[in-house]
Amino acid sequence: MEAVRVEKGPRVDGVLDDAVWRRIPFTSDFTQKEPDQGRPASLRTEVAIVYDAEALYVGARMASDKPEDIETVMTRRDESGSAERFILSLDTYRDRRTAYSFAVTAAGVRVDWYHPQDDEYTRDSSYSPVWQARTTQTAEGWVAEFRIPFSQLRFSGAAEQVWGVNFNRYIPRRNEDDFWVVVPRDVTGWSSHFGELTGIRGVAPSRRVELVPYVSGDLQAISGANPRAGTPFESRRPYSGRAGLDAKVGLGPNLTLDATVNPDFGQLDADPAQVNLTAFETFLEERRPFFSEGSQLFSNEYGPAWFYSRRIGGPPRLSAEADFVESPRASTIWGAAKLTGRLSSGLSLGALGAFTGDAFADTYDFATGKQERVKLDSRTGFGVLRAQQELGDGGSVVGATLTTMQRGIGEGRSLTLTRELAREAYSGGADFRLRLLGGEYFLSGFAGGSLVRGDPAAILRLQESSARYFQRPDQRYVRLNPEATALSGYTLGAKMERVSGEHWLWSISAGAVSPGFELNDMGRLNTADDIDVDVGLTYRETDPGRFLRNWELTLSAFTNWNYGLTRQSSSLSLNGSVTFPNFWAGEFRATYMPRSLSDSLTRGGPLMQTARGVDTEFSLTNSYSDTTRWTLGGGAWTYEQGSRGGFVTASLTLQPHRRLRLGIEPNASLYTDGMQYVDTLEGGRAETYGQRYVFGSVRRHELALRLRANLFLTPDLSLEAYAEPFASSGTFGSFGELERAGGRSLRRYGSFTRLADGGLEVADGGSSFQLYDPDFNIRSFRGNVVLRWEWRPGSTLFLVWQQDRYLGLARGNPLAPRSLGDALSSPGGHTFALKLNWWFPAG
C-alpha cells in the first residue's frame, strides 16, 4: 500500500469530503479471520492513507447492510467495549516484532496500545500518544478519520520510510473480525505478517518538546470515629496543594527524554482490598502513568522481574509502634526521568532514574503524652537501564538489564534509624529470545546476579526474610552470618517452546535461583533458593467444527527443589479451554499436588511435610460481542489434614443506554485451612530444635462486591464511579505444634481461653502458655468518583472524590447480609482532589 503526500492535510471531521480523499485510491480487500477464516469480508471496508509534513492521516469507510444496527455504545478513553471498531496497526521500524495500534469505535472513542512482541494478543495499554479521530454515521454505514502526528511515533531517520501496516475491522453483531492481512489461528504472530506501507518520503523523526505543567489540590475529611482524637495531630489542616511539570524532549532522531519535577504520582484507581496470611509480599499492578507508559522497554520477555516500578514511591519499608501512629502511605518522589527509544541499528534503550525523600511517622503515647517523629526510610535514588538488540529480520533479540538502589544519599555511611534497610543494591543480567523456523519455535535464556550491601542488621534481615530463611535449623548448605555486610547471588534459566502449529504445541524450561539472590529493593522476588523444571504439552483444534469453534488441552508438570536438593513442591495440571459456536468461552483447571517437604511452612523453622490434595477451577463467559457481558467462575479444593473449601465469583456488565454502563462483581469464599501458621515460641521439644512451631485450623469467610457506574457524556468527557465493600474473617481453633521436624502431624493442645488483654491462654497437658489471638474480622470500603475531561488533546482535568474506610471487629460472620453494610458505615477518610494539566507541543 502506498501513502500519498499532500501539501496540507485534510480537516479531521469524520466526513471524508476533502478533495484529497476523492482523488486517491482506497484499498478494500479485507478477509475474515472470524467466523470463516479465509473468506472475503461480508461487508465492504475501504481505507486510504495520506500524509503531510507533520502527520499521517487515515480515512476509512465501513459499509453496513443495516446501519441502524451498528453498535455505537460509548466507553471511556482506551476502552472499546462491544462497539464496532476500526484499527490501524503500524510497524514503524519494520522490525517485524513490535507495532503501534490505533483504534476508534463507531461512537468515536479512541483506543491505543503497543505490541512489545510479535503476538497479536500481547498488548501494552500504557502507550498513550496524543492523536485525533472522528467518526460519523451515514446512510451506508459509518466513516472514521485519523490524524496521527509523526511526533507521536518512533521510526528511523531514513529518507524513504517503509513501514509494516495492517488494518482490522471488528463487527460485533456478526462476530466478524476482518483484516487486511490475516494472521492464521494456528500461528502465533502479528507484525511479522504485516503488509508494507511505502511512499512516505522526506519525513524526519521529530525532535519534539512537549511540556505538561499541572496544579492539584486536595481536601481531606474524616467520617465516623476520628483516630486523631485526643492527639496533637487533631487540628492539622485538612487541605494541601501542589504544582509540578512533566516534560518530553526529543534527543536526536530516535531518543526521547521524559522528565518530571515534583511529580503527581497519585493513582486514580484504588487497589483491591485483600487479607494476606502468607509470609510473602503481595505485588500490585502499576497504575501511575509516568511508570506505566513505555514500561515494556524496561522488561525482559523471559527471566527475573529485575524492575518493579512500585518500589519507587511505595510505602515505607519500616513501621513505628505507639498508641497512635500516622504513617505516610507513599514515599515522596522529588523527581524522576526516563530516556527511551530505538536506534537505527535495532538497539532499543530504556533508562530511568528517580529520587525519593525521607519518610517519617508521627507517633503519640496517650499515657505519657509523648509525641515523636520516627524515621521510616531515608532519601533514596533508584536507577534502571535496559538495552535490547534485534538480530536480523527474524524477530530474535538479545538484551541486558542493570538496576541500582542507593539509600541514605547525603547522610554518610550510617543510617541510624533505618539501619535495618540495605544501603545499596545492584542487580542485572543478560537474556536472549531466538525465533526459529519462521517463528514456529522459540529458544529463550537468561543469566544474572545481585549484590546488596548494608549494615549487619540489614543483611541479617534479608537472610532471615521469607525469601530464604537462612536460619532454618535442619539445613547445612547455607550459613546465617550475623556479621555479614553484603549478600550476593545468581540466577539462570532456559526455555524451549513450540508456539505455532496446527495441533501440537509444547514447552520445556529449567531455572535456578541461588540462596543469596535478592531483588526486592528494585525488583520482584518471592523466593530464592530454588531449582525449577517445568514441562507442558498442548493439543488444540483451531478449525471450527459442528459443536465447537475451537478447543485445547494442556498437560503440564512442575517440580521445585531447594539447593539442598529437597523437593519443596510438585504439581500435575490439566488445563482446558473451549469456544462454543455462539462464541461463549469456558476454561477449567485441575491440579494434583503430591506430598513434599516445604522449607517455608514453619517460617524459619525446620522442614515440614505438605499435604496431598487436588485443586480445581472453572470459568464461563459469554461472547465479547454482546452488549451485556457476564462471567461466572468458581473453584474448590481438598487437601489432607482438613484443608478444603471453595469460592464463587461473577461479573455482570450492563449498558442500559449507549452512554451509561453499570457493572457488578460479587466474590465469596468459604474454606478451612487445617495447617495455618500462627507463631514460633520458645520451650519446644528436642524433635523441633527446642522451639514450638504453632499452627491452627482457620475457618475463613470472605465477601467482596465491586461496583462500577460509568457515564460517558462524550468520548472525551466521562464520570466514573467505583466502590468496593469488603468483609473478611478468620476464626482459629485446634491449635497444635509440629510434632517433629520433617513431619506433618501436629501435637494438638487442649482447650484455650481468651484473656482480657486480647491474648489466649492455651492448655498443654498439665501446663499452659500464652499465645496472641490470631482471629481477625475486617470490614473495609474503598471507592472513588472521577470526572475526567480531556478538554484539549493531551490536556486533562480530573475531579476526584476518594473514600477509604476500615473497621476491625471482635467477632462476626462476614457472609451475613449486614456485613457489607458494616463496611459502608465504617470510620474512614474522604479525599477531594482536583488536578489540571496542559499539554504544550513546544517543538
N, C-alpha and C positions, 0 to 999 in steps of 0.2 A: 504494500500500500504506500502511496506517495502523499506526503503533506504538501500543500500548496502555499507558497509565500505570497502575502498581501502587504500592501503598504500600511494599511490601517485595519486593525481587527474589527470584526462585527460587534454590534451592540448586543450584550448578553441579556436577552429578554425572554428566551424560550419560544420564539416565534419563527426564526429562520427565514425572515423576509428580506434580509440584506442581500444586496446584489451578488456578493461573493458566494453565497450558498446556492444561487441559481445558476452559476456558470462553472461549477466544478462537479466532477463525477462523485456519486455516492456508492459505497460498497454495500452489498446486500446478501452475500452468500453465507448465510448462517445455517448451522447444523445442530440438531438436537443431541444432547447428552442424556437428558431425561425428557420424557419417559422412554423414547425409542431411539437408542443411540445409533447415530449414523444416518438417520433420515433427515431430510430437509426440514427447517423450521416451519411450523404450521402457520405462523403469522409473519408477515414481512417486517424486517428491520433494516433501516438504511443508516449509514454513518459515513461522515467525511471529516477530515482534519485540515485546518489551515493554521498559519502562524504569522506573527509579525515580529518585530524586534524584541518585544517584551514577553509575549505569552503564546501558549498553544491554545487553539480553540477547537472544540469538538461539537459537531451538530449531529443529532440523531433523531430519526422519525420512527416511531413504533406504531405500526398499524394494528387494528383490532377489529374483529368481526362484531363485537358488542362493546362499543366504547363506554356504554353506561355501566358495564361490569368491571371496568378496570379498578383494581384495588388501590385506593388513594388514602389509606389510613395514615394519619400523621404520627410521627415519632419524634424523639429528641435527636439532636445532632449526634451523628455516629451510630444511630440505630435504624435499621431498615424495617424491622417488624415483618408483617405479612404483606407489605406493599409491593406492587410491581416495580422493578428497578432496572436501570441500565448501568453497566460497569465498564470502565476503561482501565486496562492494566498496561503498564509500561516498564520494560526492562531497559532503562536509560543507559546503563553501562554495557549492555549486550553481553553480560557475563553468563547468561543462561542459568542463573542461580537465584537472583534477587529480583524483586519487582515492586513498583508502587501501584496501588489500585485506588481509583476514584469512582464513586457511585453516587447516583441520585435516584430517588424514588419518584414515582408518579405524583406524589404530594409535594415534591420539591425539597426533600430533606437530603442533605449532603452526608455521605459516609466515606471515610478513607482509612486505609490500612497499608501496612508494609509486609511483604513476604520476605523474611530473612533467609529462607532457603527454598530450594526447588520443590515446593509442595503446595498444591492448590489450597489445602485446608490449614496450613500453618500460617497464621496471621498475627501481626503485631499491631494492635489498635492504638498504641500510644502515638503513632505517627499523626501529626496534627498540622498540616500545611494550611496556608491561607489561600483560598481559591473561591471561585464563584460558580454557581449553577442555577439555572432557572428552567422551569417546566411549564407547559400549557396543555390543556385538553383541547382536542379538535374533533371534528365530526368523524375523522378516520381513525383516531386513536389518541396518542399524545406525543409531545415533542420535548426534547431535552437539549440544552445548550450549556457547554462548559467554557470557562476561561481559567487556565492553569498557568500562573506566571512561571517563567523559567527560573526565577529566583527561588521557587519552592521545590525545584528538582535538582538532583545531583547528576552530573554527566561529565564526560571527558571534554577536553578543550579542542577536539579535532575540528578542522574546517568544515567537514561534512559529517553529520551525525547519522548513524544507523542504529536505530533502537528496535528492541523487540516490542511487539504490540499484540494485544488480544482484546476482544470485546465480548461481553456477556449480557444477555437479556433474560431475566427471570420472570415468568408469568405464573403467579401463584394459582389462579383459578384452574389452570390446566396442569399444574405440577410439571411445568415445562421449563427446562433450562437449555437455552440456545447459546452457542458460542461461534465466533468466527473461526477459531481453531479449537477443536475438542481434544482434551486430554482423556484418553480412554479410561474406563472404570477400573481396569485391571493394571493400570500404570500409576506409580507414584511420581508426580512431576508437575511442573507448572511453566515457569519461564523458559525452560529448555525446549518447549514445544511452540513458542510464540512465532507468529509471522514477523516480517520485517517492515518497519516504518522508515522510509527513505525521504529524501527531498529537503531535509532541514539543514540549511547551509548558512554560514555567517552568523551563527548564534554562539556566544561565549557564555560559559557559566558565570553567574552574577557574583561580583564582589560586593554583595549587598550589606547594608547596615540597617538593622531593624531595632527600634527601641520600644520597650513596653514598660513605662512607669506605672505605678499603681499606688492607690491610697486605700486604707481599710481602717475600720474601727469596730469595736465590739462592746456590748453591754451585757453584764452577767447579773443574773438574779437567782435566788435560792428559793425553792419550793419545799414545804414541809419542814422538818427539823433542821435547824441551822447547825452544822458541825462546828462552826466557828464560835458559837455562843459561849460567852464566858472567857474568850481568849483575846489577846491583844490584836488579833487579826480581824476581829469582828467588824471594825469600822473602816476597813480598807476600801478604797474607791472601786466601784464595780465596773469601771469602763476603762478603755485603753484605745490607742490609735497608733498607726504606723504607716510608713511610706517606704517605697523601695523602687528599684529599677532592674529590669531584665534587658539584656542587650544580646543581639545576634549579629555577628560580624563575619563577613566572608574574608578568608585569608587565602589569597591566591584563587585559582580556578576550582579547587577541589576540597578545600577545608573550611569548616565553619566553627567559629568560637561562640559559645553561649556563656554569658557571664551574668551574675546576679549579685546585687548589693542589698543587704538587709532583706533577704527573700521572704515572701509569704508562702511557706510550705504547708499551710493548713489544708487538710483534705476536706472535701465537701461530703463525701460518703462515709458513713460510720462503719467501723469494723464490726463483724458479727460477735455477739456475746457467746461465751463458752466457759466451761469449767474443765480445767486440765488437772487430772490426778496423777499424771505420769511424771517422771523425772526429767522430761525433755522439753525443750523450748517449743513454743508454737510460732510458726512463721506465717506472716500475713502478706497479703497482696499489696504491691506498691500502688498507691493512688495519687501521689503527688506529681503534677505534670512535669516539673523540671527533671525528675529522675525517671519517669516512665517514658517520656519522649526520647526515642533513639536508644532505648535500653538494649536492643538487640546487638548493638555494636560493642557492648561490654559483656556479652555472654558467649560461651562456647556451646556448641551443639551437643557435645558429649564430654562428660567429665565432671569434676567438682564444681560447686557453686562458689567460685572464688569471690564474687562480689554480690552482696545482699544490700541493696540501697537503703533499706530501712534501718541499718546500723547508724546511718548519718541522721542526726536529729531525732533519734529514738529516745525512749525513756531512759533516765539514768540507770546505770547498772547496779548501784548500791541503794540501800534504803536506810531510813532512820527509824529509831524507836522512841516513842514518847506517848503521853496520853493523847495528844493531838499532833498530827503530822500533816503538813501541807507541802506536798512534793510536786514538782513540775511533771506534766505528762510527756513532755518532749524537751530535748535539749535545744538551746537557741543556736540557730545556724547564722553565723555572721556573714558568710559569703560563700559562693561556690562558682565553679567554672568548668566547662567541658569543651573539648575540642574533638570534632568528629569529621569524617569524610573518607573518600576513596580516591586514591591516586590513579593516574592513567595506567600505571603498571599492574593494577589489580590488587594493590595493597590497601586494605581498609584499616582505619585507625580510630581509636576511641580513647580519650584521656579525660579523666575527671579528678578534680580536687575540691575539697570542701573544708571549712574551718568552723568548729563549734566552740561556744564559750563555756565557762564554768557553770555547773548546775548545783543549786543549793536547795535544801529543805528547811522550812521553818517549823520548829517544834515548840511545844508548850506543855509544862507539867502542872496539872491543876493543884496538886497538893502543895508544892513549893512555890508556885508562881514563876518558875524559872523558864525563861524564853531563850532559845538558842537558834543559831543559823548553822546548819550542818552541811558540809560539803559532800556531795554525792558523786561528782565527776569533775574532771579538770578540762581546761581548754584542750581541744584535740584537733589534729589535722588528719585528713583522710585522702588517699590517692589511689587511683586505679588506672592502669594502662593496658589496652588490648590492641593487638595487631594481628591481622589475618591476611594471608596472601593466597590469591587464587592461582591454581595450577592449570595452565592451558585453557581450553574451551569446554572441558567436560564437567565443570562444577565441583572439582576437587579443591580442597583448601587445607592449608596448614596455618596454625595460629599459636600465639603465646599471650599469656596474661601475667601481669605483675600488680600486686597491691601492697600498700603500706599504711600503717596507722602510727601516729606519734602522739602520745598523751602527755600533758603537762608542759606544753610548749612555753618557754619563757619562765618556768618555775624551777629550773635546776634539776638535779638528779633525784631529789627527794620529793615525793608527793604527799607525804604525811597522811592526811586524812583519806586519801584514795590509794594507799599503798597496796591494797588488795587487787588493784586493776593493773593490767600489763602496761608497761611504759612504751613499748614499741613492738610492732608486729609486722612481719613480712611474709608474703606467700606468693606463689606463682608457679606456672608450668607451661608446657607446650602440648599441643594437641593436633591431630590431623583427622580428616574425613575424606577418604578417597572414593570417588564414584567410578564403578567398574561396569563394563559391558553396557554402556549407554544408560546407566542409572538403575540397572536391574539389581545390582549388588552394591553394598557399602561396606568398606572396611574402615573402622574408626579406632583411635587410640589416644591415650594421654599419659603424661607423667609430670610430677611436680613435687614441691615441698613447701614447708613452712618453718618459720623461726619466730619465736616470741621471747622477749626479754622483759624483765622487771624485777622488783624486789622479791625476796624469797616467799613472802606471804602471797604475792600474786601468782607465782609459778606453782606454789603448793595448792592454791585454789584451783588452778587448771588441772593439776594432776589428780585431784580428788573429785573433779566435776563428773557429771553423769556421762560425759563423752568418753571417759576412760577408766575411772575408778582404780587408780594405781594401788590404793590401799587395800585391795582385796587380800585377805589373809592366806588363801589357799593357792595363790599363783606364784610362780618362780621365774617368769621370763621378763618381768619389768620390775623396777625398784622405785619406791617412793623416796624422793630426796628432798627433805625439808629445807636444805641449804641451797638448792639449785636456783640460779638466776636466769635460766634460759630453758626453753623447751622446743624441740625440733622434731620433724617427722617428714614422711614422704607418702605419696600415693601414686598408683599407676593402674592402668586397665586397658583392655582391648575388646572390640566387639566386631563380629562379622554377621551380616544380615542380608537376606534377600527381601527386597521391598516391593518388587513388581513381578507380576506373573499371573497367569490365568487362574490357577488354583492354589498351588503350594507356596507358602512363604515360611521363612524360618529365621531364627537368630540364636546366637550363642555369644556370651560375654563372660569375662572374668575380671576381677579387680581386687586391689589390696589397698588398705589404709593403715599405715603403721600406728602403733600406740601413741606416739608423740605428735601426730599430725593435728594441727589446730587452725581453724579458720574463723572462729566466731568473733573476732574483732573487726573483720571486714566482710566475711562471707557467711556461709550457712553450712553447719555441720551438726548432725545429731550424735553420731558415734564414730569414734576412731577404733583402732584395734580390730579390724575386720578383714576377712578374706571371703569374697563372694564368687559364686558361679551361678549363672542364670541361663537356661535354655528354653526356647519356645518353638512350637510348630503350629502353623495355621493352615487350615483348608478353607477355601472360600469359593463362593459361586456369585459372580457379578452379573451374569446374564439373567434377565427376568424370566421366571417360569410361570406355570399356571397358578401356583399357590403362593409363591414368594418372589419378591423382586430381587432380593439378594440375601445372602446369609454367610456367616463364617463361624468357625470353631477354632479355638486356640487352646492347646495343652502346654502348660509351662511348669517348670520345676526350678526351685531356688534353694540354695544351701549357703549357709554362712558359718564361718569358723572365726575364732579369735587367733591371735598369734601364738597361743599355747596349744593350738590345734584342737580346741574344744568346740564341738559343733553346737552353736548357740541357737540356731533355728533352721527349719526346713519347711518347705511347703510344696504342695502339688495342686495346681489350679486348673480348672476348666472354665473358659470364658466363651460366651457365645453372643452373637448379635444377629438380628433378623429385621428385614424391612418387608412389610406386607404390601399387597397390591394397592391398597389405599394410602400408602406411604406412612402408615403408623410404623413405629420402630420399637423394638424391645431388646433388652440386654439382660444377661444373667451371669453370675459368677458363683462357683462353688470351690472352696479351698479346704484341703485336708492338711492339718499340721500335726506331725508326729511329736512325740516327746523329744526334748533336747535338754541341754544344760545351759541356763542363762547366767551370764556374769553381771547382769544389771538388776535382776529382780530384788535382790537384797540391798541394793543401793550402796555399794561399797563393802558388802559382806561377801561370804563365800558363794560358790556356785550353788544354784538351786534348779531342780528339775522343773521344766514347764509341763503343763497339762496337754494331753492329746485332745484334739477336737476338730469340729467342722464348722465352717463359716460360709453363709450363703447370702446373696444379694440379688435383687432384680429391679428393673425399671421398665416402664411402658410410657410412651409419649405419642401424641397424635401428630399429624403432618405439620411440617413447618409452614405450609401454605395457608393453614387455617387461621382465620382472624381470632377465633377463640382457641387459645393454646392451653393444654393441660399435660401434666406429668404425674405419674403415680409410681412410687418406689417403696422399697422396704427391704428388710433383711432379718435374718435370725441366725443364732449361733448356739452351740452347746459344746462345753468342754468338761473334762474331768473335774472333780472336786467342787461341783456345784455351780460352775460358771455357765450361765445361759441367759438368753434374753433376745430382744428384737427391737426393731424400730420401724416406723412408717413415716413417709414423707410424701408430700403432694404439692402441686402448684397449679394455679388457675389464673390465666390472664384473659381479661375481657376487654373488648373495645366497643362499649355501648354507643359511642359516637366516634366519628373519624378523628376527632381531636381529643378524645378522652380515653385513657387506658387505666384499668384497675387490675391489681394483682394481689394475690394472697398465697402464702406458702406456709402451711402448718407442718410442724415436725414434732413427733412424740417418740420417746423411747422409754422402755422399762426393762431393766435387766439386773441380774445379780452377778457380781464378781466374787467368786469364792476365795480368792487369794489376793486381796488388795494390801499393798504395803502400808504400814501405819507408822512405825518408828523403830529405832535401834536404841536399846538400853543396855546399861551395864548389868552385871550379875548373871550372865548366862552360863551355860554348861560347857564342858571341855569340847563336846562334839560340835559346838558352834563357836569355838575360839573365845569363850568367856563372854560372849555378847548375846543379848536377846534380840532376835530379828522378828519383830512383832507384825503379824498380819491379821486381817479380819475379813469377814464376809460383809460386803457392802451392797445394799439394795438401792439402786439409783432410779429416780424418776426425773424425766426432763421434758419440758414442753416449750416450744418456741413458735411464734407466729409473726411472720414477716409480711407487712402490708405496704403496698405501693399505690400511689394515685398520681397520675401524670396528666396535666392539662397542657396541650400544645396549641398555643394561640397562633403562631406562625412557625415556619421552620427554624427561626432564629430567636423565638421568644417562648419560654416554657415555664410552667410552675410544677415542681416535682416534690412529692412528699414521700417519706419513708419512715416506718415505725416498726420496732421490734420489741414487743413484750416477751420476757424470757423468765422461766422459772425452772429451778433445778434443786434437787435434794439428794442427800446420801445418808442412809441410816446404817451404822456399823453394828456388828454383833459377832458372836462365835470367835472371839479373839484367841489367838494362839501364837506360839513361836516355832520357828523352824526347828525340827527335831534333830537333824544332823546335816552337816554340810554335804551338798551333792544330792540330797533327798528332796522330796516334795511333800512329805507328810508334816502336819503341824501337831505339836503337843498342845492340845486345847486347854485353856484356862477354865476356871469355874465362873461363877456369876460376877457381875460388876455393878457398882452403884455410882451414881453421878454426885459429884461434890458441889458445894456452894460456889467454889471458885471456878467452876466450869470444867474441872478435870474428872477423871474416872478413877475409882478405887477398884482394882482388879484382884480377885482371889486366885491364888496359885497354890493349891494344896493347903497346907496349914499356914501359909504366909500370904502377904498381899503386897502390891506395889501400885504406884500411881502412874497414870497414863493420860496424856491430853485427850480431850474428846474430839474425835475426828469428824463427827457428824456435821453436815452443813445443810443449809436451807436458804437458797438465794432467790431474790426477785430483782430483776433489772429491767429498765426500759431505755432504749436508745432510739432516737428519731431525729429527723431534720426536715425542714421545708426550705426549698431553694427556688428562688426566682432567678432564672438565667436569661440574660438578654444580650445577644451579640449585636450591639447597636450599630456597628460598622465592621467590615471584615477584619478579623483578628482582635477586635476590641470588645470587651465583655463586662457587663455589670452583674454582680451577684448580690442578692439579698438573702441572708441565711438565718434561720431560727433552728438552733440545736437544743436537744434535751438529753440529759444523761442522769438517770435515776437508779438508785441502788438501795436494797434493804436486805439485811441478814436477819432471818427469823430464827426462833429457837427450835421449833418443830413444825411439821406440816407436810401435806402431800401436794406437790406442785401440779399433779394431774387433776386436782379438784377444780370444779368450774370457776371458783373465785380467784384462783392463783394468778392468772394473767391480769385480773383486775387489781390485785395487790401490787403488781409491778407498775401499773399506771399511776397508782397513788403513792408510790414510794418517794421518800425525800430525794432531792437531787437539785441539779442546776440547769438554768436556761442561759443560753448564749445567743445574743442577737448581733449579727455581723453584717457589714457592708464592705464589698470590695469592688473597686472600679479600676480597670486598666485600659490603656490606649495602645494601639499598635501603630507605630510610625515607620513606614518604609523609607528610611532616610537615604538610601542609596541603592 
